[in-house]
Amino acid sequence: MAAAAAVQHEFAATPAYVRAAALDHVARRLTERTEELARLITAENGKPVKWARGEVGRAASVFRWAAERPGGSTAARASGWTPTPAAPGGSR
């Protein structure tokens, strides 16, 4: 928490399109590493791998939503940046 608080003002001053690009990057990386992360979740708590994949997908969706939400997306798109479109089924 202390580390986050220390950079809060700097991050708030970061242009929205940069923040949106960072959030979109996280969503893409989560999607790319779904199988690896699902296996880790399964090993950690015994959750069925199918459910673990869904958990990773939901996390990626949250980051994607945050990257595309008003305030982030409007400024981002005005600057020429657009998030990677989702493929059918929600993956990128």
N, C-alpha and C positions, 0 to 999 in steps of 0.2 A: 504494500500500500504506500509506503514511504517513497519508493522509486516512482510509482505512478504520480503521486502528488508532486514530486520534484519536477516532472516534465509536463505537468498539466497545462501551464500557461503557454509553453512553447508549442505543444501539440494543438492547442486551441487557435494559435496564430497561423498554423499550417493551412494553406489554401484547401478548400473543400475538395477540389479535384485530386489533390495529392492524397488526402485521407481516403477518398473513395477508391482510388487506385490501390492503396495498401489493403483496404478491406476486401476488394475484389481479388487481390493476389492471395490472401489467406483462404478465401472461398475456393479458388482454383486449386491451391495446394492441398487442401483438405480432400477435395474431390479426387485429385490425382493419387492420393495416398490412402484412399478409402480402405482397401483390403488390409494394408499394413496396420492402420489404426484400429480397424475392426478386430483384427487378431489380438492386438494389445488389450483392447477393452474386454474381449472374451477371456483372455488369460488373467486379467486383473480381477474380474468379478464373476466369471462364469456365465455371463450373458450369452445367449445363443448368437452365433456370428451374424445371422440374418438381422437380428435386432440391433447388434452393434453397428452394422452397415447403415441401418436407418438412423441411428444416433449421429453418426458422422455426417450423413446427408442432411440431417436437421441442422447441425452446427454450421455446415457450409451454407445452407439456406439463410440462416440468420446473418452471417457475414455478407452474403450477396444482397439481402434485403437492406442492410445498413449502407452498403455501397450505393444502392440505387434509390434510396429514400430522398424525399424532398429536402433541400438544404445541402445534401451531398450531391445528388444527381443533377439538380438544376445548375449549380455552379460548375460541376464537372463537365456536363455537356456543353455549357456555354464556353468552356475553355477548350472544347474539342475532344475531350476524353469521353469515351463511352465504355461501359462494362462489356465484357465478353458475353454474347448472348447465350442463354441456356439452351441446351439441346433437348429434344423430346425426352421426357423422363426426369428432367431436372439436372442432368449432369452437363458439364461444359467440356 
